[in-house]
Amino acid sequence: MKRISRRASVARGSTAIATLLLLAGGISQAAADETTPVKGGTLIYATDREPTCLDPHVDGDMPQVFIAQQYTDSLVSQDKQGRIGPWLAKSWTISPDGKTYTFKLRDDVTFTNGEKFNSAALKANLDHIKNPATQSSTAGGYIQQYVNTETPDEFTAVVHLSKPYAAFLEVLAQGFLGIQAPAALARERNVNCESPIGSGPFKVVKWDRQSEIVLERNPDYNWAPPTADHQGPAYLDKIVWKIIPEPSVRYASLASGDVDVIEAVPPESEAEAEQNPDLKLIVADRPGNPTNGNINITRAPFDDIRVREAFIRSADIPAALDSVFFGRYHRAPGPLSAVTPFATADFQHLYDHDSERANKLLDEAGWTERDASGIRTKDGKKLTVHIPLGDFQGPADRSLWEQIQATAGEVGFDVQLESVGFSEWLDRDSRWDYDVIGAYWNTNTADVLRIVLSSEFIGAAGSGGYHQNGTGFKNAEFDATVAKALETQDEAPRRDLYYQAQKIVASNFLQLLTYPQSTRLGVYKTAHGVRLEPSLSVTTLYDAWVSK
């Protein structure tokens, strides 16, 4: 999602992506799928958050890509080693200047409304994502370099970019850029949000708001990616995608067998789930920018780098994670989740808890006086930090911020946690009316650093008007470094550039890093073949089947 969500590199990111899959916990897929898949039946899946729109091109939040993964296909695939492979595109070539991609497309694909997938359909999708009216903050942000698509014949598409873009194929593998039927995209935005049409293994047939989304098998499906475990139509007749926000209710529904799979297993229930022979866990970190608090450096007090470092040093994150998440979540090592290509942990100690250094830095910054409650003051003004917490942020995240509030208070910060509704949270975000605000961005490329921290993304994006760079960081050296990395296809120089970029970010103390985003599925014994697709660790039910 957006700021408080989102997104590999490929052959170049093979080691990282492989690591991601190795992090999968619980019973192994092989051990779970001991019998032959059975065709038919309904799988009931329960998620914690309802999408605001089912079209993944619009805005671009994680709940959208989870559902879109079931009904759309992507132009290219990504395997467990991070390598890019064919899917709706059979092959492609890249021009020597890196600005023109020529795709040869499959000629046997149809959307579930009967339209044929061809070069015109690909053009319609890329145009739709780039169109400002779509308000595509995620997918649109990914293809800012897109200029146009030529269609020299029905199954050849020539995509022109304004500048070299080394991450182009990686982002095309994500469900956020899933391919939809042109006639569906031509409808009004809200209509397509309700009933999007893809060429995937399932089709959306009904959406009862705040209750469930129903998907049915696409009987004609015969173009699964090479990463799938089988070919032909999906095994399941139907998926009922239930919305159950309350964590305890969602877990109880799984434990009782009322639902087959749940998303976002509550941390307090994970140990119990591991002991339950009817359940298994599938857990994997997601690549991208980890969950964090973006520090607003456009105003006091955090326009002073000493105060920013002091705030980060004051927060005992490992202790807070152990307390709140029962030791199930680990601290993010840097601005890139460890499973992101080119991630390094070389700068992680810049984020270590060190109250002695925090106190010293605040003294040096002139915050030397304290009031009766121990809050530091300067020129009669309190050292106050305003942090809006949206109502979509769960109780565990709130508890985490309360613990940060407590340890920051020990060195003299007055941390104000301000509960707000989603609209107000967006409004304050858009007006830079905060000192720290929750954020994260899931993506399969280290280019996420450019998206969340370069001056290119300070302006408003998406229908919410928030800015993707929520720190306000403007640094010419950083901008040039991440821009150069995007123009560089060779792995070694690209790795060095992203290393330099991570060094700049860490040394400027821009984000209070907490934990990597992760997908945490609970699976009841009746469900089999449930797996995560590699690009974003999003659930895919194409190979799933039920025994009940």
N, C-alpha and C positions, 0 to 999 in steps of 0.2 A: 504494500500500500504505500501509500503515500508516506508522508512523513512519519506517521506513527504507525508505515509498511515498506518493502519491495525487493531484487534480482542477481557467464563462464567464458570462460575462455575455453577453449577446445583443445585441440591437440596440444596447444600451449599450456592448457590448464589441467592436463590429464592427472597429474599427481594430486592436485587439490580435490578434484571431483571424486577421484577414487577414494580419497580419505573420507569424503563426505559419506559415501556409501558404507564405508567400513564402520562409521559411527552408528549405523542402524542397530537398534537394540532389540531385546526380546528374542523370541524364538525365530530361528532362521526361516527364510521363505521356503527353502527346500524341505525343512523338517515339517513345516505346516502343511504343505501341499503334498500329502502322501497318496492321495487318490486321484483318479482321472477326473478332469473337469466335467461338470454336468451342465447341460444346456437348460435354460429356462429359470423361472423363479424371480423373486424380487429381493434386492438388497436394500436394507434401510440404513441410511448414513445420516449421522447427526453432527451438525456443525455448531460452532458457538456464535458466529456472526452471520447475519443475512446480508447478501450483496445489496447495494443500492441500485444496481443495474446489472443485467446479466451479460451485456455486451462488454467484453474485456477491453475494447478500444476506448471506451468512455471512462474518464477519470483513470482508474487503474488501481484497484485495491485487491489485496490477496483473496478475499472471498470470491471475487469475480473470476480470478484465474483458476481457482479450485473447481468451480462449476464449468467454466469454459473448457477445461482440459477434457471433459467428458463429451462435449458435443462439437468441438472444432478440431481440425488438424492444423499442423504448422507447415511452413514451407520447407524447413529442414528439421532434422532430428539431432539430438545430442545423446551420446551413449554414456555409460557409467564411467568411462575413462575421460570424459569431457570432449571426445572427438565429434566433429560435426559430420552428419551423414545425410543421405537423401530422405525425402518423405514426399511431399507433393511436388517438389523439384527433384528430377532424376539426376541432374548434374548442373554444374555452373562453372563459369570462368570469370576471372577478375582481370580487368585491364591493367597494364603495367603501372599506370599512375594511381591505381587503387580507387578510382572514382566511378567505374562502370562495372556492374555485375550482370552477366548474361545467363539467365536461367533457362534450362530445358525442362519443361513441365510434363508430368504424367498426363496421358490423354484418356484415362479411364475413370476419372473421378467425377462424381455428381454430388451436388448438395441435396439435402433432404427435401427441398422444394422442387427438385427435378432439374434445376439449373446445372449446366456443365461447368466444371472448373477449367479455366483456361487463362491465357495471358491477360485477357480483359478483366477477368475476375481478380487476378493478382493486382493489376493496376487499380481497380476499384477499391481494394482493401488498403493499399498503401496511401492512395489519395484520401480515403476516409480517415485514416489515422492522422494524417498531416493536416487535414482540414481544421481550422480553428473552431468551427462550429461543433466539432465532435468533442471538444474540450478534453482531449486525450493527454493527461498529464504524465502518464507512465509511458505507454507505447509511443505517443507523440514526442515525448522528450527523447526517447531512444533514437528516433529517426529524424532529428532536426536537420540532418545533412541531406535528406531526401529531396530531390528536385522533380523528377518525373519518371514515368515508365513508358517505353516504346513497346509496341506489339507487332513486330515484323511478320509474325505468323501466329496461328491460333495457340501454339504451344511453346512459343519462345517469347520471353519477356526480358527486355533490356532496361535495367534500373540504373538511373543516373544519380550520383551524389555530388554535392557541391565541393566536397573535399574527401580525402582518404579516411576510411572509417574501419579500423581493424576489428572492431567488435560487431560489425554489421551482421554476420552470419550467426553469431552467438545470440544476439537479441531476437533474431528471426526464429530461433528454436523455442522461444518462450511462448507460453499460452497467451500472454498479453497481446501478442501479435497474431493470434489465431485467425485463420482464414474463414470469412463468412460469405454467404451468398450475396451477390451484387444487388439483387432485387430487394433483399431484406435491408441492406445498408441504405438503400435509396428511400426507405420509409422515414417517417419522423423519428427523431432521436429517442423519444420516450417509448414509441411503439417497438423499436428494435430492442430497447432495454428489456421489455417484457417478454418478447418471443423471438430471440435471435435464432438464426438458421445457419448451421455449419454443414460440414461433410463428415463429421466425426462418427464414432461408433454408436452414439446415442443422440436423440433429439429431444429438445425441450417441448413438453406438451402442456404443462400447466404450472402456474405459480400462484399459490395462495399466500399472500403476504403474511409475514410473521408466523407462518405455519410450516409450509413445505413447498418444494419444487419437485415436479415429477418429470422424469426422463424415461423414454422408451427406446428400445433397441432399434438401430438403423439396419433393417434386414439386408440392405444392398451393400453394406460396408465391406470393402475388399482391398483396402490400401493402407493397412497398418504400417507404422514405421518399423524399420529393422530392429529397433530396440524392444519391440513387443515379444511376448512369449508365444503368440500364435498368430495366425492370419485368418481372414474371413470375418463374419459378423461376431459381435461380442457374445459371450455366453448368457449373460443376464437378459431377461425379458424387460425388466424395469428397475429403475433406481428411484427410491423415495428419499429426497434430500431434505431432512428435517432441520428446523431451526430450534435449537434448545440452548439458549444463552446461559442458563444457570449451570455452573460446572458440576455441582453435586447431583443434580437431576440428570444431567447428560451421562455422567458416569454410572449412576444407578440404573439407567435405561440399558446401558451396555452390560453391566454385571448380571442383570436379570434376563438378558437375551431378547429384550424388546427391540433393540436395535442391533445391527450387525457390526457397525464400525462407528466410532466417534473420533472427532477431531479435537485437538486441544485437551488431552487427558490432564485433569488437574494434578499439579505436582504432589499434593498430599495423598493422591490415590495411586501413584505409580508403583510404590512398593507393594501395596495390596494387590494390584493387578498382576505383578510379577509372581505372586504366590498363588494366584487363582489359576487352576489348570484349564479353565474354560476360556481364558483370555491370553492374548499376547500383545506386546507393545512393538510398534515400529517407530523409531525415533531417529531423526537425522537433522543436523544443523543445516541451515540454508545459507547460501553464499550471499555476500553483499555487505552493506554497512550495518553493524550490529545495533541492537536496541541501545539507545543512549539518550542523554539529555543534551540537546543542542544549546550551546551557550551563545546568547545574543551579544555580540561584541560591538554592536552599533551604538551602545549607550552605556552609561555608568551603571554599576561599578565594573562591568566586565570589559570595558574598553581598555582596562589596564591588565596587561598579560600577567602581572604578578598576582592579581586578585583571581584571575581565571585558574592559574596553577594552584593557588591556595585552596580554591573551592574543590578542585579535583583531588588534591592531596588530603583534603579533610574527610572525604567520603570513604568509609571502610566497606567497599563493595563486596569483597569475598565473604566477609562475615555476614553481611546483609543477605547475600544470595543463599548462604547455608541456612540461615534462619528462616527466610521466607519460602524458599523453594526446596527445603528439605534435602539440600545437597545435590539436587537433580540438575541444576543449571550451573554452568561454569562461566567465569568471567571472560569477556571478549578481550583478546590480546592486543587489539589495535583497531584502527578505523576500517579494516577489512576483516570480516569473519574468517577464521582459520581455513575454512574450506573454499575460500575464494581464490582463484588463480592469482599468483604473485603476492599473496599475503605474507607478511613477515611479522615475527614476534620480537624483532630486535629492539623495538622501542617501548615494549610493554611496561618497563619499570618506570617510565615517565608518568604512568598512571597509578603508581603504588600509593597506598595510604601512608601518610607521613605527617602527623599532626604537628610535630616540631617544626618541620620545614614550612608548613602552612602558616603557623604563627609568625615565623620569621618573615615570610613574604608579606603578610598583612601589615606587620610593623613597618617594613620598608616602604610599603605603599601609603603609609600615613594613617592607617586605621589603628591608631595606638590607644585610644581611649575606650572604655567600656561603660555601659550604663549599669543600673542596679541589677538587671537580669543577666548581665554578662555579655550583652550584645556589643560588638565593636561599633564605635562611632568615629566620625571625622567631620570636623567643622559643624558639629552639632547634628549631623545626619547619621541615621542608623545604616549599618551594612545589611540592607534587606535584599533578599532574592525572591522575586515573584515567579512562581511556577504554576501555571494553569494545568489542572488535571481533568481531562475530558471524561464524560460519563461512560465512554466506551472502554476506558482503561480499567481492567479488572481489579478485583480486590488484592491480588498478589502484587501487582505493580504498584498499587497505592501503598501497600505495606512496605515495599522496597523504598519508595520515596520517603516514607515516614522515618525509616532507619537512616537514610541519607540526611534527612532533616536533623536527626538527633546528633549524628557525629559531626556534621558541619556546624551545629550549634556549639559544640564543645570548643571550637576555635574562635567563636564569635560571630558566625553568620546568623542572621535572622531569616530563616527560610520559611516563606509563606506558601503553603500548598493550597491552591484555590480551586475548589470543585466547580466545574462549569459544564453546561450542556455542549453537545457537539457543535452546534451553530456558533455559540459564543467562543468556543475553542478555536474554530476556524477563523472567526472574526479577529480575535486577538492575535492569532498567528499571522494573518494577512497584514495587520497594522504594526507588527513587531512589538506588540504590547506584552512582553514577557522578558524575563531574564534567562530562564531555562525552559525548554519545551521538549516533550518526549518525541522521539523520532526513530526511524529505522528505514532501511531500503533493501529489499531482497532483489538481487540480480546476479546473473551468472558471469559477470565481467568486472574486472578491477576498475573499469571506466565509471563505476559507481562513485569513485572519488570526485570525478569531474561534476557529476550530477548533484551531489549533496554539498560540495564545498567550493566549486569554482564560481567566479563572478558571473559566468554565463547563465547561471540558474538562480540568480537572486530575485529576478522579477516574478510576478504572479504567474501561477500555472493552474490549470484545471478549473472546474466550476467553483471550487471552494476559494479560489484566489490566494491560496497559500503559496509560499515560495519554497522551492525544493532545497535551496541553500538557506537553511534556517539559522545559520550563524552570522550571516552578513560578511563572511570572510572574503576579502578582496586582496589577492596577492599575485602580482604579475609573474613571479617566478613559478608559483604553483600552477597558475593558468597555463603558462607556456609548457610546463613539464607534462601535464596530463594531456594537453593538445598534441604534443609531440608523440606521446605514447600511442595515441589513436591513429597517428599517421604511420606507425612503425609495425610492420608485419613480422619481423624477425623476433624470435623469443628472447634472446639474451639482452639486446638493447631495450626491448620493451620491459623486461623484468627490472632492469636497472632504473628505468624512468619511473616505474611505479614504486620502486624502493625509495627513490628520492622524494616522490610525492608523499609517501607515508611518513617520511622523516619530517617534512615540512608541517604536515598536519599535527603530528604528535608534539612537535616543539612549539607549536602555537596554542596548545591547550584549548581546543575548540569544542570538544565533546566530552561529556562525562559518560564513559563507556560502561555498560552494565553486562548484558549477556547476548550471545548470538541468537537471532531468531531461529526457531526450529519447528519442524513438523512433528507432532506427537500424536500418533494414532493408537487407539485401543481397538482391538479386533476380537470379536466373539468367535467361538469355535465353529459357528455355522458359515462363516465367511472365509473364502480361500482366494489366493491369487491377487490379493490386494497389494499394490506396490506403489512406490513413489517414482515419478518420472525424474530423470537426472538434472534437468536444467535448473529447476527451482525447488526440488523435493516436494512437488505437489502430488496429491493423490491421483492415481489413474485406476479406473475400474474396468478398463477394457478387457483385461485378462481375468477379472474376478468372477467367481461363481459361488453359489450357495448350496449347502447340503441341509435342507430342512423341508 
